[in-house]
Amino acid sequence: MNPKQTDPTNQTAIHDIIRNMQVHVLNAQYTQCWPEWRELDYTPSYSKLYYIVEGEGWLKINGQPFWPTPGQLFLMPAHVEQSYSAISDRPFLKYWCHFTATAGDLDFFQWLDVPYCFDSLDQTQMTALFHELFLLHQEASIPARLKEKAILLDILSQLLTAAPLLIHQNRTPEIERLTVIQQYIDSHLHDEVTLEGMAAHLHLHPNYFIKYFKKHFGISPLKYVIRKKMEKAKVLLKTTSLSIKEIGARTGFDDANHFSKTFRREIGYSPTEYRTNL
């Protein structure tokens, strides 16, 4: 299917899906492949990155054949049929990473249509990132696990920067549906946004709506509403001289104390402390 350029009105849905994306590095290595390196027509449950340093070989990703050259980076998404093989006595020397990237209950790359081959990236920077990822994965410490996630996210952010943001055509109706509920929430932040009201807006049963929403955003609808209210409150604290009571009212809180307690719980500061520390 042909991908569809992301509609600006759907950008918020994509941003919130990315915000809740979870990544996990399964393996990261620097490997000299052997002449017998080969596997055909398999579909992994994880995604892969191959950064080619030297040598020759062949890849097939979702039916598309590639003959990678040094400096190219290949993304092989989860749940997509793949093949690879050496083609000479000079097989690849490559950095590679197996990882998962999930948004809600779906793999992240089931939402976006990202190119499989990237050949215009800064090779010095990519080599440094992959080498650091490789070294970190050899360590057993907790800080190393956090750092390798950060490196992987850095690499993925550069891929999304280098490629146009496209939605898989078969996901476009879902994105548009999620955008509808986001627009409903945004336009009712000054009210008490109820689960029943959100579900009715999409003509869904509340119990199904909870599962549907959490599947796509990774959090419950009411938790999402609170997050949006706090984001609006932060903007008002930064850009206006409205009182705390007035800001609470504009974000759907009749009681200023309830607003202040909720803000502190979610942000870590009271509204007054947040405004003072700007």
QUIRASUL-V54843 format. One record per residue. N is the residue number from 1. SS is DSSP state (H for helix, E for strand, C for the rest). PHI is phi in radians with two decimals (999 if undefined). D_LAST is the distance of its C-alpha to the last C-alpha in Angstrom with 2 decimals. Layout:
BEGIN
n/ss/phi/d_last
N/SS/PHI/D_LAST
N/SS/PHI/D_LAST
END
This chain:
BEGIN
n/ss/phi/d_last
1/C/999/47.45
2/C/-1.36/45.55
3/C/-1.28/41.75
4/E/-2.05/39.80
5/E/-1.01/36.92
6/C/-1.10/33.75
7/C/-1.17/33.46
8/H/-0.94/30.04
9/H/-1.25/30.15
10/H/-1.71/30.53
11/H/-1.05/27.60
12/H/-1.09/25.35
13/H/-1.09/28.06
14/H/-1.10/28.36
15/H/-1.05/24.63
16/H/-1.28/24.70
17/H/-1.12/27.92
18/H/-1.13/26.45
19/H/-1.00/23.38
20/C/-1.68/25.92
21/C/-1.16/28.26
22/E/-1.99/29.61
23/E/-2.05/31.24
24/E/-2.55/33.78
25/E/-1.44/35.72
26/E/-1.52/39.36
27/E/-2.82/40.85
28/E/-2.58/40.11
29/E/-2.46/43.00
30/E/-2.15/44.55
31/E/-2.30/48.11
32/E/-1.59/51.34
33/C/-1.23/53.01
34/C/-1.81/56.73
35/C/-1.04/59.42
36/C/-1.55/59.83
37/C/-1.04/56.13
38/E/-3.00/56.47
39/E/-2.73/55.53
40/E/-2.10/56.23
41/E/0.88/54.92
42/E/-2.16/52.61
43/C/-2.23/49.43
44/C/-1.34/46.82
45/C/-1.57/44.29
46/C/-2.20/41.64
47/E/-1.67/40.32
48/E/-2.37/41.25
49/E/-2.13/40.13
50/E/-2.06/42.84
51/E/-1.94/41.96
52/E/-1.44/45.32
53/E/-1.69/46.06
54/E/-2.83/49.77
55/C/1.65/52.91
56/E/-2.25/54.16
57/C/3.12/53.97
58/E/-2.44/53.67
59/E/-2.25/51.17
60/E/-2.34/51.47
61/E/-2.19/48.44
62/C/0.92/49.07
63/C/1.51/52.35
64/E/-1.71/51.04
65/E/-1.46/52.68
66/E/-2.43/50.93
67/C/-2.10/52.29
68/C/-1.07/49.18
69/C/-2.15/49.06
70/C/-0.94/47.10
71/C/1.66/43.44
72/C/-1.50/43.21
73/E/-2.01/40.89
74/E/-2.03/42.17
75/E/-1.85/40.38
76/E/-2.08/42.82
77/C/-1.18/41.18
78/C/-1.07/42.20
79/C/1.17/45.00
80/C/-2.10/46.43
81/C/-1.15/49.95
82/E/-2.43/50.12
83/E/-2.53/52.75
84/E/-2.65/52.87
85/E/-2.89/55.68
86/C/-1.30/56.73
87/C/-2.24/59.05
88/C/-2.77/60.53
89/C/-1.50/61.02
90/C/-2.12/57.60
91/E/-1.20/55.22
92/C/-1.02/51.45
93/E/-1.85/49.42
94/E/-2.64/45.98
95/E/-1.50/42.66
96/E/-2.55/42.22
97/E/-2.48/39.87
98/E/-1.79/40.60
99/E/-2.67/37.58
100/E/-2.05/36.55
101/E/-2.42/33.70
102/E/-2.06/33.63
103/E/-2.24/31.66
104/C/1.15/32.76
105/C/-1.63/36.50
106/E/-1.94/37.09
107/E/-1.18/37.00
108/H/-0.99/34.22
109/H/-1.40/36.86
110/H/-1.42/38.77
111/C/-1.61/36.09
112/E/-1.91/35.81
113/C/-1.70/38.67
114/C/-1.80/37.67
115/C/-0.99/40.28
116/C/-1.49/42.25
117/E/-2.09/42.59
118/E/-2.18/40.01
119/C/-2.20/41.65
120/C/-2.12/39.20
121/C/-1.43/36.55
122/C/-1.20/35.90
123/H/-1.17/38.61
124/H/-1.09/37.36
125/H/-1.17/33.94
126/H/-1.11/35.58
127/H/-1.06/38.07
128/H/-1.11/35.42
129/H/-1.14/33.42
130/H/-1.17/36.59
131/H/-1.16/37.92
132/H/-1.14/34.80
133/H/-1.06/35.00
134/H/-1.05/38.69
135/H/-1.13/38.13
136/H/-1.09/35.40
137/H/-1.20/37.69
138/H/-1.39/40.35
139/C/-1.47/38.20
140/C/-1.82/38.35
141/C/-1.43/35.07
142/H/-1.13/32.20
143/H/-1.00/29.69
144/H/-1.12/32.08
145/H/-1.14/31.93
146/H/-1.20/28.16
147/H/-1.16/28.38
148/H/-1.19/31.21
149/H/-1.08/29.29
150/H/-1.11/26.54
151/H/-1.14/29.32
152/H/-1.06/31.01
153/H/-1.12/27.90
154/H/-1.09/27.48
155/H/-1.09/31.11
156/H/-1.12/30.90
157/H/-1.12/27.87
158/H/-1.24/29.97
159/H/-1.14/32.89
160/H/-1.23/30.97
161/H/-1.29/29.69
162/H/-1.35/33.28
163/C/-2.03/34.81
164/C/-1.13/34.48
165/C/-1.41/32.88
166/E/-2.10/35.96
167/E/-1.75/36.65
168/C/-0.99/39.96
169/H/-1.00/42.11
170/H/-1.28/43.09
171/H/-1.76/39.44
172/H/-1.00/38.70
173/H/-1.03/39.93
174/H/-1.18/37.69
175/H/-1.05/34.59
176/H/-1.14/35.55
177/H/-1.17/36.10
178/H/-1.14/32.72
179/H/-1.13/31.13
180/H/-1.04/32.99
181/H/-1.24/31.55
182/H/-1.12/27.98
183/H/-1.13/28.51
184/H/-1.08/29.95
185/H/-1.09/26.96
186/H/-1.04/24.47
187/C/-1.45/26.66
188/C/-2.17/26.88
189/C/-1.13/23.34
190/C/-1.43/23.82
191/C/-1.89/26.98
192/C/-1.47/28.12
193/C/-1.48/28.78
194/C/-1.76/31.83
195/H/-1.06/33.51
196/H/-1.12/36.68
197/H/-1.15/35.12
198/H/-1.13/33.65
199/H/-1.10/36.97
200/H/-1.12/39.01
201/H/-1.11/37.10
202/C/-1.76/38.36
203/C/1.03/41.71
204/C/-2.14/41.31
205/C/-1.20/42.21
206/H/-0.92/39.14
207/H/-1.13/40.32
208/H/-1.22/40.78
209/H/-1.04/37.48
210/H/-1.03/35.60
211/H/-1.13/37.45
212/H/-1.09/37.05
213/H/-1.14/33.29
214/H/-1.14/32.72
215/H/-1.04/35.13
216/H/-1.64/33.06
217/H/-1.90/29.42
218/C/1.42/29.92
219/C/-2.40/28.40
220/C/-1.26/29.82
221/H/-1.03/29.33
222/H/-1.21/27.75
223/H/-1.12/25.24
224/H/-1.11/24.42
225/H/-1.08/24.05
226/H/-1.05/21.58
227/H/-1.03/19.49
228/H/-1.14/19.66
229/H/-1.09/18.83
230/H/-1.21/15.63
231/H/-1.10/14.69
232/H/-1.13/15.51
233/H/-1.08/13.60
234/H/-1.09/10.28
235/H/-1.10/11.26
236/H/-1.15/12.27
237/H/-1.15/9.20
238/H/-1.36/7.33
239/H/-1.96/10.60
240/C/-2.30/12.58
241/C/-1.86/13.23
242/C/-1.03/15.32
243/C/-1.23/15.93
244/H/-1.05/15.35
245/H/-1.10/19.10
246/H/-1.15/19.13
247/H/-1.16/16.56
248/H/-1.02/18.69
249/H/-1.12/21.74
250/H/-1.28/20.55
251/C/-1.99/20.11
252/C/1.52/23.51
253/C/-1.93/23.01
254/C/-1.28/25.47
255/C/-1.90/24.32
256/H/-1.13/20.86
257/H/-1.15/21.45
258/H/-1.10/22.36
259/H/-1.05/19.24
260/H/-1.11/17.04
261/H/-1.13/19.28
262/H/-1.14/19.21
263/H/-1.06/15.42
264/H/-1.09/15.36
265/H/-1.08/18.34
266/H/-1.49/17.06
267/H/-1.85/13.40
268/C/1.69/13.81
269/C/-2.33/11.52
270/C/-1.29/12.50
271/H/-0.98/10.98
272/H/-1.13/10.24
273/H/-1.09/8.66
274/H/-1.10/6.43
275/H/-1.14/5.52
276/H/-1.19/5.64
277/C/-1.52/3.81
278/C/-1.11/0.00
END
